[in-house]
Amino acid sequence: MKSTNNKNIKKNEVKVNKFRFLNVTSILILSTFIITTSVFAFSCKEKVKDAEIILATTTSTYDSGLLDELIPVFEEETTYKVKPIAVGTGEAIAMGERGEADVILVHSREEEDRFVEEGYGTERRDVMHNDFVIIGPEDDPSAISGLTAVEAYITISANEASFVSRGDDSGTNKKEIAIWEETGTTPQGDWYIESGQGMGETLRIADEKQAYTMTDRGTYLAQQNNLSLVVLVEGDEILFNPYRVIPVNPEKHKDIDINYEGAQAFVEFITGEKGQAIIKEFGVAEYGQPLFYPDVIK
């Protein structure tokens, strides 16, 4: 009887040890699976993250429709996906300073110079240009047609004619302020309206109020069919409007993953042969003239 009990005890010990072995093995297998899955998921996440480029740019490039032509071609030719964020030039530059963008496309030379000089951008490259125009009601109540930009602003101010400013620290707004400074007057009063909006919305407000405003030519042409306002002042040297692209410096944001390789790829594309060719032809078929002129190829 005692021998039988000993045999049963040994059998139970074998079963317990076998169970323990299987249990430990299962835990090891499960742990390996979890670790492998986590590493794979993290790797995929990093790949997805590395594939995205955040482009902070102006509302004029966005509202004109140019990015809708450039980005799909760039994405098709590379592994990158572009996430454009359309804001004023001031905010686009601020996003670069905060590390919230990988590359910026803006049009305010003084601010661009400061951005690069302070180390937030690694280089600045010319991309394209168009010009600003001053538009207003077709009957032109203040008779500014044919004047210089400074003369037009002086006349608008003297007549207290309705004028809609973007008032959003954009490149367009900075240019407008620079022209006002040239006049020696400060625009103020009920006639001077700050929209605080992008170019497209500012055009809509100006049209609704039958007011004067200043816009880049590209956005005006893109929105022209929806507007009754016409171009009254153009061709003045002060209205020249160049755009430049600047990759954000990752050394300024070591605690943030700046996609510098992706930014560089975008810079090479938009200043390269294919990107410049798209810019050169954009708007020609629809408007009879380009909305922007490339600066690298002619």
Secondary structure, DSSP 8 states (H G I E B T S, - for coil): -HHHHHHHHHHHHHHHHHHHHHHHHHHHHHHHHHHHHHHHHHHHHHHHHHHEEEEEEEHHHHHTTHHHHHHHHHHHHSS-EEEEEEE-HHHHHHHHHHT--SEEEE--HHHHHHHHHTTSBS--EEEEEEEEEEEE-TT-TT--TTS-HHHHHHHHHHHT--EEE--SS-HHHHHHHHHHHHHT----STTEEE--S-HHHHHHHHHHHT-EEEEEHHHHHHHGGG---EEEE---GGGEEEEEEEEB-GGG-TTS---HHHHHHHHHHHTSHHHHHHHHHTTHHHHSS-SSEESS--
